[in-house]
Amino acid sequence: MDVKYLQLSLLALVTLCFTFLFQKASAIECFECNSRDPDPNIADKCKNSPSALMSMPQYYKNCSDASARCRKIQQEVDKDERTIRQCATTLNNVVGCFKRTGTYKIKMEYCECDADGCNSAPRISLSIATAFSLMMGVLLFYFV
């Protein structure tokens, strides 16, 4: 085995270990609001543009340690639509969205995610560890 390959592999392993060591250790932060808020300005922001709530810290909260995810619930009860954003303990084993229906015209869609503020809107997130692993793979491919 080539010495250069071993050195690059060792460097990648050490850097990856340090990446995990210095990850943020606090609880997840999520938007918490309800589109049925009595203030129409808050209700609209919660439903349509929750990132606008970032300037209002009472709606962007540091969740408890029991909350591992953020959740967005789209709820429709007899044609009345509501959006609820909250901290969440795991409801489903898979990060993503799933639908539930109930009796008397009730439809609900739950979306759960595990990054800070991720219940603001659908987006693709790339973790530091994933980005680093991809970068190291490319470097190893080109330099070996």
C-alpha positions in Angstrom: 0.0 0.0 0.0 1.2 3.5 -0.9 2.5 5.6 2.0 0.8 8.7 0.6 -2.5 6.9 0.6 -2.0 5.9 4.2 -1.1 9.5 5.2 -4.2 10.9 3.5 -6.5 8.2 5.0 -5.1 9.0 8.5 -5.5 12.7 8.0 -9.1 12.2 6.8 -9.9 10.0 9.8 -8.4 12.4 12.3 -10.2 15.4 10.7 -13.5 13.5 10.7 -13.1 12.7 14.4 -12.5 16.4 15.2 -15.5 17.3 13.2 -17.7 15.2 15.4 -16.0 16.3 18.6 -16.8 20.0 17.9 -20.4 19.6 16.9 -22.9 21.9 18.7 -23.9 20.2 22.0 -27.0 22.2 22.8 -30.6 21.2 22.2 -32.2 21.7 18.8 -33.8 25.0 18.0 -37.2 25.2 16.3 -39.9 27.6 15.3 -42.9 27.4 17.6 -46.1 29.1 16.4 -49.6 28.4 15.3 -51.4 30.0 12.3 -54.5 30.4 14.5 -52.6 33.0 16.5 -55.0 36.0 17.3 -52.4 38.4 15.8 -53.0 38.1 12.0 -49.4 39.2 11.3 -48.0 36.3 13.4 -50.6 33.9 12.0 -49.6 34.8 8.4 -45.8 34.5 9.2 -46.3 31.2 10.9 -48.2 29.8 7.9 -46.4 31.3 5.0 -42.9 32.7 6.0 -41.8 31.5 9.4 -38.2 32.6 8.7 -39.6 36.1 9.1 -40.2 35.1 12.8 -36.4 34.9 13.3 -36.4 38.6 14.3 -38.9 37.7 17.0 -37.0 35.4 19.4 -40.1 34.3 21.2 -41.0 32.2 18.2 -37.6 30.6 17.6 -36.9 28.5 20.7 -34.2 26.3 22.2 -36.1 23.0 22.7 -35.7 20.8 25.7 -33.3 17.9 25.7 -36.2 15.5 25.2 -36.9 17.1 21.8 -34.7 15.7 19.1 -36.5 17.1 16.2 -38.6 20.0 14.9 -42.1 19.4 13.5 -44.4 21.2 11.1 -48.0 20.1 11.1 -50.4 21.0 8.2 -53.9 20.4 9.5 -57.2 20.6 7.6 -60.4 20.2 9.5 -63.5 20.6 7.4 -61.8 23.0 4.9 -60.2 25.1 7.7 -56.4 25.0 7.3 -53.9 25.4 10.1 -50.1 25.3 10.3 -48.4 24.4 13.6 -44.6 24.5 14.1 -43.1 23.0 17.2 -40.3 21.2 19.0 -40.9 17.4 18.9 -40.0 14.2 20.4 -39.9 11.6 17.7 -43.3 10.6 16.4 -42.1 8.6 13.4 -38.8 6.7 13.1 -38.1 8.4 9.8 -37.1 12.0 9.3 -39.5 13.4 6.6 -43.2 13.8 6.1 -46.2 11.4 6.5 -49.9 11.9 6.3 -52.8 10.8 8.6 -56.5 11.1 8.1 -59.2 10.9 10.7 -62.9 10.9 10.9 -65.1 13.9 9.9 -63.0 15.5 7.2 -59.7 15.7 9.2 -56.4 15.5 7.3 -53.0 16.0 8.8 -49.5 16.0 7.4 -46.6 15.8 9.8 -43.1 16.8 8.7 -40.2 16.1 11.1 -36.5 17.2 10.7 -33.4 17.2 12.8 -31.6 20.5 12.1 -31.9 23.9 13.8 -34.8 25.9 12.3 -35.6 23.2 9.8 -39.4 23.4 10.3 -39.4 26.8 8.6 -39.7 25.4 5.0 -38.8 22.3 3.0 -35.1 22.3 2.2 -32.2 20.0 1.6 -29.7 20.0 4.3 -26.1 18.7 4.2 -24.4 17.9 7.4 -20.8 18.9 8.0 -19.8 15.3 8.3 -21.4 14.4 5.0 -19.8 17.4 3.2 -16.4 16.5 4.7 -16.7 12.9 3.7 -17.5 13.8 0.1 -14.6 16.3 0.0 -12.2 13.6 1.4 -13.4 11.1 -1.1 -12.8 13.5 -4.0 -9.3 14.4 -2.6 -8.4 10.7 -2.2 -9.6 9.9 -5.7 -7.6 12.6 -7.4 -4.4 12.4 -5.3 -4.0 8.6 -5.1 
